[in-house]
């Protein structure tokens, strides 16, 4: 008798749980599905944004490498065009392109342009090491003429 009673109680408990879950699903099922969909859209959007950022950084890196190759080959005019394009963009290589432009200006003897380029690199960079290097180079060029 107790075995039948335990089985009956288990069935009743299971039925009550199922009814409670059905009520919860009826009340909140739409919200649960919407939250799941929002989560999936959020993750997908983040992955898309991350892939675009990586692709932009790779493109800027390839352009920067091409500009350095042009400088090495002695074609500085074309290299400066590419470096200016990179420096004007919001790519991570912008500050490095500014530093390369400044180095070319120093090499050409154009101190004012070099100072401006170093100051722009210091302002553009988020990296403290690049900022400090650009400031140091700018100050070293100003040391003979500044107050």
TIKOLTI-797759 format. One record per residue (C-alpha): x, y, z; residue in three letters; residue number from 1. Coordinates in Angstrom, 1 decimal. Layout:
       c1       c2       c3   resn   resi
        X        Y        Z    ALA    NUM
...
# end
This chain:
       c1       c2       c3   resn   resi
      0.0      0.0      0.0    UNK      1
      2.8      2.4      0.8    UNK      2
      4.5      1.7     -2.5    UNK      3
      1.3      2.6     -4.4    UNK      4
      0.9      5.7     -2.2    UNK      5
      4.6      6.8     -2.9    UNK      6
      4.1      6.3     -6.6    UNK      7
      0.8      8.3     -6.5    UNK      8
      2.5     11.1     -4.5    UNK      9
      5.4     11.2     -7.0    UNK     10
      2.9     11.5     -9.9    UNK     11
      1.0     14.3     -8.2    UNK     12
      4.3     16.1     -7.4    UNK     13
      5.4     15.7    -11.0    UNK     14
      2.1     17.0    -12.3    UNK     15
      2.2     20.0     -9.9    UNK     16
      5.8     20.9    -11.1    UNK     17
      4.7     20.6    -14.7    UNK     18
      1.7     22.9    -14.1    UNK     19
      4.0     25.4    -12.3    UNK     20
      6.5     25.3    -15.1    UNK     21
      3.7     25.7    -17.7    UNK     22
      2.4     28.8    -15.8    UNK     23
      5.9     30.3    -15.6    UNK     24
      6.4     29.6    -19.4    UNK     25
      3.0     31.1    -20.2    UNK     26
      3.8     34.3    -18.1    UNK     27
      7.5     34.7    -18.9    UNK     28
      8.2     32.6    -22.0    UNK     29
      8.2     35.6    -24.4    UNK     30
     10.6     37.4    -22.2    UNK     31
     12.9     34.4    -21.9    UNK     32
     12.9     34.0    -25.7    UNK     33
     13.5     37.8    -26.2    UNK     34
     16.4     37.7    -23.7    UNK     35
     18.0     34.8    -25.5    UNK     36
     17.6     36.5    -28.8    UNK     37
     19.1     39.7    -27.5    UNK     38
     22.0     37.8    -26.1    UNK     39
     22.7     36.1    -29.4    UNK     40
     22.4     39.4    -31.3    UNK     41
     24.7     41.1    -28.8    UNK     42
     27.4     38.3    -29.1    UNK     43
     27.0     38.4    -32.9    UNK     44
     27.4     42.2    -33.0    UNK     45
     30.5     42.1    -30.8    UNK     46
     32.1     39.4    -33.0    UNK     47
     31.3     41.4    -36.1    UNK     48
     32.8     44.6    -34.6    UNK     49
     35.9     42.7    -33.4    UNK     50
     36.4     41.1    -36.9    UNK     51
     36.1     44.5    -38.5    UNK     52
     38.6     46.0    -36.1    UNK     53
     41.1     43.3    -36.7    UNK     54
     40.7     43.6    -40.5    UNK     55
     41.2     47.4    -40.3    UNK     56
     44.4     46.9    -38.2    UNK     57
     45.7     44.3    -40.6    UNK     58
     45.1     46.7    -43.6    UNK     59
     46.8     49.6    -41.8    UNK     60
     49.7     47.3    -40.9    UNK     61
     50.1     46.2    -44.5    UNK     62
     50.0     49.9    -45.7    UNK     63
     52.6     50.9    -43.0    UNK     64
     54.9     48.1    -44.1    UNK     65
     54.5     49.1    -47.7    UNK     66
     55.4     52.7    -46.8    UNK     67
     58.5     51.5    -44.9    UNK     68
     59.5     49.4    -47.9    UNK     69
     59.1     52.5    -50.1    UNK     70
     61.3     54.5    -47.8    UNK     71
     63.9     51.8    -47.9    UNK     72
     63.8     51.8    -51.7    UNK     73
     64.3     55.6    -51.8    UNK     74
     60.7     56.5    -52.9    UNK     75
     59.9     58.8    -50.1    UNK     76
     57.3     60.9    -51.8    UNK     77
     55.0     57.9    -52.3    UNK     78
     55.8     56.7    -48.8    UNK     79
     54.8     60.1    -47.3    UNK     80
     51.4     59.9    -49.1    UNK     81
     50.7     56.5    -47.6    UNK     82
     52.0     57.5    -44.2    UNK     83
     49.8     60.7    -44.2    UNK     84
     46.8     58.5    -45.1    UNK     85
     47.5     56.2    -42.2    UNK     86
     48.2     59.1    -39.8    UNK     87
     44.8     60.7    -40.7    UNK     88
     42.9     57.5    -40.1    UNK     89
     41.9     56.3    -36.6    UNK     90
     43.9     53.1    -37.1    UNK     91
     46.3     52.0    -34.4    UNK     92
     49.2     52.7    -36.7    UNK     93
     48.3     56.4    -36.9    UNK     94
     50.9     57.4    -34.2    UNK     95
     53.6     55.2    -35.8    UNK     96
     52.9     56.8    -39.1    UNK     97
     53.3     60.2    -37.5    UNK     98
     56.6     59.2    -36.0    UNK     99
     57.8     57.9    -39.4    UNK    100
     56.7     61.2    -41.0    UNK    101
     58.6     63.1    -38.4    UNK    102
     61.7     61.0    -38.9    UNK    103
     61.6     61.7    -42.6    UNK    104
     61.2     65.5    -41.9    UNK    105
     64.3     65.3    -39.6    UNK    106
     66.2     63.5    -42.3    UNK    107
     65.2     66.2    -44.8    UNK    108
     66.2     68.9    -42.4    UNK    109
     62.7     70.3    -41.9    UNK    110
     62.8     70.8    -38.2    UNK    111
     59.5     72.7    -37.9    UNK    112
     57.6     69.9    -39.7    UNK    113
     59.3     67.3    -37.6    UNK    114
     58.3     69.1    -34.4    UNK    115
     54.7     69.3    -35.6    UNK    116
     54.7     65.6    -36.5    UNK    117
     56.1     64.5    -33.2    UNK    118
     53.6     66.7    -31.3    UNK    119
     50.8     65.2    -33.4    UNK    120
     52.1     61.7    -32.7    UNK    121
     52.1     62.5    -28.9    UNK    122
     48.6     63.8    -29.1    UNK    123
     47.3     60.9    -31.2    UNK    124
     48.8     58.0    -29.3    UNK    125
     47.1     56.2    -26.4    UNK    126
     50.3     54.4    -25.5    UNK    127
     52.4     56.1    -22.9    UNK    128
     55.7     54.8    -24.4    UNK    129
     55.0     56.3    -27.8    UNK    130
     53.7     59.6    -26.2    UNK    131
     56.9     59.9    -24.1    UNK    132
     59.1     59.1    -27.1    UNK    133
     57.4     61.6    -29.3    UNK    134
     57.6     64.3    -26.6    UNK    135
     61.2     63.6    -26.0    UNK    136
     62.0     63.8    -29.8    UNK    137
     60.0     67.1    -30.1    UNK    138
     61.8     68.6    -27.1    UNK    139
     65.2     67.5    -28.4    UNK    140
     64.5     69.3    -31.7    UNK    141
     63.4     72.4    -29.8    UNK    142
     66.3     72.5    -27.4    UNK    143
     68.4     74.9    -29.5    UNK    144
     65.7     77.3    -30.3    UNK    145
     63.2     77.2    -27.5    UNK    146
     63.1     79.5    -24.4    UNK    147
# end
